[in-house]
Amino acid sequence: MILEPHSGIKDPRKAHRTKKCFVGERFGRWEVLLRAPNKDHHIVYWCKCVCGYTARVEKRSLASGRSKSCGCYKSELNSKEFKYKWDNGLHKNGKLISERK
């Protein structure tokens, strides 16, 4: 864990406050590479997804778990579901149909 000094504190009595730096950590499928310039007063990091896509992600999205990947995970789940339905004959004339119970 790397700690970076809090640059916004002007009072020397509070200069000991630090923020946790996420560089080098993993959040879901994101790997944090380096810190990017702030965006609208929010801390932003350059992150690389397992699939190879690189994007800027806000620190609060990483910390809360709202952002876990670039969207590749959702695509993988959808393709697996499609393949399952196709293999099990849940299609009609080349189009998928809903499962009947």
N, C-alpha and C positions, 0 to 999 in steps of 0.2 A: 504494500500500500504506500503510495507516494502522497505526501501532503504538500500543498502549495499555499503560500501565505495569502491571506485575504487582502487584496489590494484596495478594497473600498473603505477600509477603516482608517480614519484620520486621527482618532484618539489614541495616543501612545499607551494608555492603560489597557486598551483592548486589542493591542497588536498581536497578542499571542493566539488569537483565533485563527483557525486554519480550516480549509475546505478539503475534502477528500478528492483526489484526482483519480479519474477512472482509466487513465492510459494503461494499456496492457491487460485490462480485465475483459471478461466475456459476459455478455448479457443475451441469453437466448442464443441466436445464431450470429449476433454482432460481436466483433472483436474491435475494441477501441484502439485506434492507431495513434492519434494525436489530437490536441485541442485546436479548435478552429476559432476564428474571431466570433465574439458574441453576436447574437441575433436578437434584436429587440430586448436587450437587457437579460437575456437568458444564455446560460453557458451551453456551448455547442461543441461536439466532438466529431472528428472524421472517423467513421466506422467502416469496417469491411465485413461483408456477409460471407457465410460459408460458400455460397455459390460464386463469389468473386466480385459482386457488386459493391461499390464504394459510395457512401453517401454521408451527408451531414445529419447528425441526430442530436436532438436536445438532451441535455443531462437529465432533466426531469422525466422524459419519456423512457430513458434507460432505467432510471432508479425505480420508477413506479411499475415497470414491466409492461407498459403500454406498447412499446416498440420492441419486438423480439426478432424480427427479420425484415428483409426488404420486400417480402411478399412471395418469395420463392416457396416457403413452407406451405402457404395456402394453395399455391398452384400444384405442389406435390400431392397434397391431400385430395384435391379435386381430381387429379389424374388417376390416383389410386382408386377412388370411388367410381370413376367412369369405367376403368378397366374391370373392376369387380362386377359392375352391372352388365357390362358387355359380355364377359365370360360366363355369367350365370343366366344369360338369355333374357335379361330384363330390358329388351329393346324390341322395337317393332318397325320394320321397314327402314332400318338404319338409324332410327331415332330412339333415344332412351325413353322409357316409360316408368312411371312410379311403381314401386313394389306393391303388390296386392297381398293383403293378409288373409 
